Structure formats: structure tokens, C-alpha cells
Amino acid sequence: MTVILIPILLSLLVGVWFWSHSLFSGTWRHSPAWFAWSALFLLLGAGVTYLVGSLAGASLDPEEACHRAGEAYDQAYRRANFEEYTRWFPLRNKCHADYDLVPTWVNPALVTLTALALACTAHAAHLAVLRRRTKKKGTS
């Protein structure tokens, strides 16, 4: 496990160093790579957020997780709304109609991080096209 984890963390650390170097030097505004790295970091954050939300109240026994949270477990509600807590999005793990084990910040954070990653990717592509066009004009 450590053999796999160390190269991943080292490459992430190098990426953060290059990302922050452009940020502090002020060259990030015109760098497609900076926006691509930002999109990657935002997607990584969305992945961690999804993991936190999907493991909220993680237990093989949902009744036990609800009791641990100090809430009553309504088995009839869970059976009637089976699709609700088996969907990929929005994340839900309700004990009863009024209490969700998934923290309230998880679903809005997923939407926000993913939207920002898409915006960064689009802007990186836009900057790359602009850079290529200006290089073509300069060589002609």
C-alpha cells in the first residue's frame, strides 16, 4: 500500500509546487496548464467530498448508524424510499424523513467543485487556442 501511496503523494506534491509557483509569480492568468491543474485539484476535492458523503454513517447496519447518531430508525421509511439512498447523486442516507446521515454541505460542495473544474477546463482550452493562434500569426 505504501509503495503505491508514496509515488501518488510525491506527484501530487510536485503538482502543487508548480501550481503555487505560477500563482505567486503572477503568470497563472495566461497559463492553460495552471487552469488544467486547478481543474485536476478541484476534481480531486470533489472525489474526496464524495467519499466523505458516501461513507457518512458507514456501517453494515444502517439502524446501528442511526442509533449512534442519536436518531430513531424508521425501517418502513427506508423500504418505501429504497431508490433514494441507493442513487449516485444526490447522496442520501436517511434514518427517517427528517434526518440524513450525510452532512448537508456534501451535495452543494460536489456541484460547486465539479462546476468550477469544468469552468477551469474550458478556460484552459480557451487559453490554449488563443496561444496557438497568436503563435501562428507570429510565424506567418
N, C-alpha and C positions, 0 to 999 in steps of 0.2 A: 504494500500500500504506500509506504514511504517512498519507494523507488518511483512510483507514478506521480505522487503528490509534489515532490521536490521540483522536477522539471516544469510542471504546470505553474507552480508558485513563482519560480525564477523567471519564466517567460512573462508572467503577469507583472512581476516587479519591473522588468525591463520595459514593458509596455507603459506602465505608469510613469516611469522615469522619462521616457521620450515624450509622453503626453504632457507631463508637467513642465518639461523644458520648453516646449513650444508655447505653453500657456504663460510662463513667466517672461519669456523673451519677447512676447507680443506678436509672434509670427503665426499664431493659431488662426487669425481671421481669414487668411488666404491659403490655408493648408488643408487640402482634401484629406490627407492622412489623419490630421488631428480630429476631424469630424467623424472619420471612419472608426478611429479608436474610441471616440466618445460613444458612438453607437454600440460598439462592442461592450464597453463598460456598462452602458445602460441596460443592454440585454442580459449581461451577467447579473446585474442588480435585480432585473425582473425575474430571472431564474431563481435567485436566492429568495426573493419575495414569494414566488410561487411555492417554493419548497417549504417556507415557513407557514404559509397558509394551508398547504395540503397536509402538513404534519401537525397542525393545531389540534389538540385533543387526541393526538395519535395514540390509539390503543386498539387492541384487537376487540375489545368490548366497549362499544360506544356508551353503554349505560354506566360503566365504571368511570369513563372520562367525564360524563355529565355530573355524576355524584362528586367527583374530585373537584369540579368547578363550583360545586355548591348549588347545582340546579337539578330540578326534577327531570327524570327521563320519561318521555311520552312515547311508548312503543307504537301506539296506534297512529300518532302523527308521523313517525318515521316510516311506517309501512305505507301510509297514504301518499307521502311525498318522496318516494324512493328515488325518482329521477333527479330530484333537487340536489341531493348530496352526492350523486354519482356523476354529475356533469364536470367537464373540464373547467368551464368558466360560466358564471361566477362561482367562486369557491364558497361552499356552504357545508356546514356540519352542525345542524341544529339539534338541540336536545328536545325542544318543544317550540311552539310557534313564536315565542318571544325571546329566545336566547340562542345565539350562534356561537359555537366554539372558535370559529375563525375570527381573528381580530378585524375590527371594522376598517382599518387602514389598508388591508391587503388588496382588496379588489380595486379601489381607486389608484393605489400605487402601481398595480400591474398595468392598468390602462395608461397612466401617465408615463411610466418608464418606456413602455412599448411605443407610444406616440412620439416621445422625444427621440427614441432610437430611429424611428422612421424618418423624422424630420432631419436628424443628423446625417443619415444615409443619403437622403435626397439632396441636401446641401453639399455633401461631399461629391456627389455625382455632378452637380451643377458647377462646382468649382473646378473639377477635373475637366469638364467640357470647355469651360472658359479658358483654362490654362492651355489646353490643346489648341484651341482656336487662335489664341494670341501667339503661340509658338509658330503656327502655320503662317500667319500673317507676317511674322518677323522674318521668316526664311524665304518668302516669295519675293 
